[in-house]
């Protein structure tokens, strides 16, 4: 009986990851932070995230633009 619960949990997990991947691919939103809980979970499960520029990157970009 435990095998049935483990199998259903694993299949549910895979289904949610597949749904999240499908949503990400459809929206082409891998470069922005997610607004969807399923997509955040999918990214966490796959070890993927969107880099959000921080203060240091913004300062460097402003400095580079000022030198042009």
C-alpha positions in Angstrom: 0.0 0.0 0.0 2.9 2.4 0.7 4.2 1.7 -2.8 0.9 3.1 -4.2 1.3 6.3 -2.2 4.9 6.7 -3.2 4.2 6.1 -6.8 1.2 8.5 -6.9 3.4 11.2 -5.1 6.2 10.7 -7.7 3.8 10.9 -10.6 2.1 14.0 -9.1 5.5 15.6 -8.7 6.4 14.8 -12.3 3.1 16.1 -13.6 3.5 19.4 -11.8 7.0 19.8 -13.1 5.9 19.0 -16.6 3.0 21.5 -16.3 5.4 24.2 -15.1 7.9 23.6 -17.9 5.0 23.8 -20.4 3.9 27.1 -18.9 7.4 28.5 -18.9 8.0 27.5 -22.6 4.6 28.9 -23.7 5.2 32.2 -22.0 8.9 32.4 -22.9 9.5 33.8 -19.4 12.8 32.2 -18.4 14.5 35.6 -18.2 12.1 37.2 -15.7 11.1 36.3 -12.2 8.1 34.0 -12.0 4.7 35.0 -10.8 3.3 31.5 -10.7 3.8 29.1 -7.8 4.0 26.1 -10.1 6.7 27.8 -12.3 8.7 28.7 -9.2 8.5 25.1 -8.0 9.5 23.9 -11.4 12.5 26.2 -11.5 13.5 25.0 -8.0 13.1 21.4 -8.9 15.3 21.9 -12.0 17.8 24.2 -10.3 17.0 27.1 -12.7 16.4 30.7 -11.8 16.3 34.1 -13.4 19.1 36.4 -12.5 17.8 39.8 -11.3 20.3 42.6 -11.7 21.3 43.9 -8.3 22.7 47.2 -7.3 26.2 46.5 -8.3 25.2 45.5 -11.8 23.1 48.7 -12.2 26.0 50.9 -11.0 28.4 49.2 -13.4 26.0 49.6 -16.3 25.5 53.3 -15.4 29.2 53.8 -15.2 29.7 52.1 -18.6 27.0 54.2 -20.1 28.6 57.4 -18.7 32.0 56.6 -20.3 30.6 56.2 -23.8 
